[in-house]
Amino acid sequence: MREILFCDGLEEALIGTGKQFNQPVAVYSKAKVLEILQRDMSEEEAQEYFDFNITGAYVGEATPIFLG
């Protein structure tokens, strides 16, 4: 079983863990992630950053899941 990969700086948005192909993955709230990002950027910038740099990034089989 692989280790769970967590996102640095997004601990407040962590909902829990889930399974993907019988392997554990971290599960985050998209709404909470955007709220965290908007502390340092506009709503539009946060959405673009989220789409491109977070959900658009594949970091292997342990890539986290974002709900919402």
C-alpha positions as CSV (number, residue, x, y, z in Angstrom):
1,M,0.0,0.0,0.0
2,R,1.3,3.4,-0.9
3,E,1.6,6.5,1.4
4,I,-1.0,9.2,1.3
5,L,0.1,12.4,-0.4
6,F,-1.0,15.6,1.3
7,C,-1.0,19.1,-0.1
8,D,1.2,21.6,1.8
9,G,-0.6,24.6,3.1
10,L,-4.1,23.2,2.6
11,E,-4.5,21.3,5.9
12,E,-7.6,23.3,6.7
13,A,-9.3,22.0,3.5
14,L,-8.6,18.3,4.2
15,I,-11.9,16.4,4.6
16,G,-10.4,13.0,5.1
17,T,-9.2,10.1,3.1
18,G,-10.7,7.9,0.4
19,K,-9.8,5.1,-1.9
20,Q,-8.9,5.2,-5.5
21,F,-8.3,1.8,-7.1
22,N,-8.1,0.4,-3.6
23,Q,-5.3,2.7,-2.6
24,P,-5.7,5.5,0.0
25,V,-5.8,9.2,-1.2
26,A,-6.3,12.5,0.6
27,V,-9.7,14.1,-0.1
28,Y,-10.0,17.9,0.0
29,S,-12.9,20.4,-0.2
30,K,-12.5,22.5,-3.3
31,A,-14.5,25.3,-1.7
32,K,-12.2,25.5,1.3
33,V,-9.1,25.3,-1.0
34,L,-10.4,28.3,-3.0
35,E,-11.1,30.1,0.3
36,I,-7.5,29.5,1.4
37,L,-6.1,30.7,-1.9
38,Q,-8.2,33.8,-1.8
39,R,-6.4,35.0,1.2
40,D,-3.5,35.9,-1.1
41,M,-5.2,36.4,-4.5
42,S,-8.5,37.4,-6.1
43,E,-11.3,35.0,-6.7
44,E,-10.5,34.8,-10.4
45,E,-6.8,34.2,-9.7
46,A,-7.6,31.6,-7.1
47,Q,-9.8,29.7,-9.5
48,E,-7.2,29.8,-12.3
49,Y,-4.5,28.7,-9.9
50,F,-6.6,25.9,-8.6
51,D,-7.5,24.6,-12.1
52,F,-4.0,24.8,-13.5
53,N,-1.7,24.1,-10.6
54,I,-3.7,22.0,-8.3
55,T,-6.3,19.9,-10.1
56,G,-4.3,20.1,-13.3
57,A,-1.2,18.6,-11.7
58,Y,-0.8,14.8,-11.8
59,V,1.7,13.8,-9.1
60,G,1.4,10.0,-9.5
61,E,-1.0,7.4,-8.3
62,A,-1.4,9.2,-4.9
63,T,-2.7,12.4,-6.5
64,P,-5.3,13.8,-4.0
65,I,-9.0,14.2,-4.8
66,F,-10.9,17.5,-4.6
67,L,-14.7,17.5,-4.0
68,G,-17.0,20.2,-5.0
